[in-house]
Amino acid sequence: MKLVCVNGSPHGAESGTARIASWVIDAGRRAGVVAETFHLTEMEVQRCRGCGRCMNAGDCAIDDDVPRVHAAWETADLVLFCSPTHVFHITDLMKTFIDRTVAHFHRPPLEGKYGAVVTSSAGMGESAVVRYLSNCLQVLGAGYVGSVSGVFRPPTRLWDPDVVQERAELLGEELVTCARERRTFPLTDEVISQRRFLGELIWRNRKIFKADYVYWKKRGWFESLPGTRPPSNGGDEDGS
Ligand SMILES: Cc1cc2nc3c(=O)[nH]c(=O)nc-3n(C[C@H](O)[C@H](O)[C@H](O)COP(=O)(O)O)c2cc1C
């Protein structure tokens, strides 16, 4: 079983967030997981240029390290999204990575996989990080298993380390159990409405979002998801 961890802390492998993630990962390793961690701060992660090529042609115009993460999670069973809280939200680095993943929000690559969130803070705002990253995981297709967060007293002293470690290890074990048992998670109303919106958007713009359209069409998602049914005057089937 393979786990891919994406860490958006500017402190990389030395970060408090990575420390908490390592407890999740170690618990997974004890249950047979092979893990690969991407510390975004050690990689070249350029900003999205908003050109739309990923939705049209299917690939990205930028040649940097981001596709390595996307390639890794194709063969993963488990995905961890990790970010400390920076001014009540994820870090700029994590957001840059998420923005570069926009095509995957249109063409979810994590269906059948399981995800969890790791965050840290000085004590305020981490719930927004969990809410945002858990929603991202779900829109990307993963079953959302849970989160763990820790409070660090400046600069690096973790509050209640034993409790945080225990929660992190439980989360690691739970991820493995979910994957082994092929657990299913009902979609939240928020994710259903986001997918409904995407279906409408892709259908209406199918001449521009060609790669998205082909992906959805192949999977029958225009028919299967309530609200994504094409309008009756919808036009050409092949999007031409
Ligand atoms: C730019 C910046 C913004 C921050 N904003 C918040 C915040 O809104 N709430 C909070 O509780 N801590 C905030 N912190 C503190 C970090 O979340 C905290 O130190 C965290 O443990 C750092 O994790 P790391 O070692 O993984 O980078 C901020 C730190 C920085 C550098």
The ligand as a MOL file (V3000), in Angstrom:
LIG
                    3D

  0  0  0     0  0            999 V3000
M  V30 BEGIN CTAB
M  V30 COUNTS 31 33 0 0 0
M  V30 BEGIN ATOM
M  V30 1 C 3.3130 33.8950 8.1330 0
M  V30 2 C 2.8140 33.1250 9.3300 0
M  V30 3 C 1.4750 33.2030 9.6450 0
M  V30 4 C 0.9690 32.4970 10.7290 0
M  V30 5 N -0.3680 32.5850 11.0150 0
M  V30 6 C -0.8780 31.8760 12.0390 0
M  V30 7 C -2.2680 31.9080 12.3290 0
M  V30 8 O -3.0670 32.5220 11.6480 0
M  V30 9 N -2.7200 31.2030 13.4100 0
M  V30 10 C -1.8760 30.4930 14.2000 0
M  V30 11 O -2.3380 29.9050 15.1470 0
M  V30 12 N -0.5530 30.4090 13.9210 0
M  V30 13 C -0.0340 31.0700 12.8700 0
M  V30 14 N 1.3080 30.9870 12.5850 0
M  V30 15 C 2.1570 30.0680 13.3860 0
M  V30 16 C 2.3570 28.7160 12.6860 0
M  V30 17 O 1.1420 28.1560 12.2640 0
M  V30 18 C 3.0050 27.7280 13.6520 0
M  V30 19 O 4.2460 28.2550 14.1010 0
M  V30 20 C 3.2140 26.3740 13.0290 0
M  V30 21 O 3.4570 25.4470 14.0400 0
M  V30 22 C 4.3770 26.3340 12.0510 0
M  V30 23 O 4.4480 25.0100 11.5290 0
M  V30 24 P 5.6570 24.4700 10.6640 0
M  V30 25 O 6.8280 24.2590 11.5750 0
M  V30 26 O 5.1260 23.1920 10.1140 0
M  V30 27 O 5.9400 25.4730 9.5730 0
M  V30 28 C 1.8410 31.6890 11.5170 0
M  V30 29 C 3.1910 31.6290 11.1890 0
M  V30 30 C 3.6790 32.3400 10.1050 0
M  V30 31 C 5.1530 32.2450 9.7630 0
M  V30 END ATOM
M  V30 BEGIN BOND
M  V30 1 1 1 2
M  V30 2 1 2 3
M  V30 3 2 2 30
M  V30 4 2 3 4
M  V30 5 1 4 5
M  V30 6 1 4 28
M  V30 7 2 5 6
M  V30 8 1 6 7
M  V30 9 1 6 13
M  V30 10 2 7 8
M  V30 11 1 7 9
M  V30 12 1 9 10
M  V30 13 2 10 11
M  V30 14 1 10 12
M  V30 15 2 12 13
M  V30 16 1 13 14
M  V30 17 1 14 15
M  V30 18 1 14 28
M  V30 19 1 15 16
M  V30 20 1 16 17
M  V30 21 1 16 18
M  V30 22 1 18 19
M  V30 23 1 18 20
M  V30 24 1 20 21
M  V30 25 1 20 22
M  V30 26 1 22 23
M  V30 27 1 23 24
M  V30 28 2 24 25
M  V30 29 1 24 26
M  V30 30 1 24 27
M  V30 31 2 28 29
M  V30 32 1 29 30
M  V30 33 1 30 31
M  V30 END BOND
M  V30 END CTAB
M  END
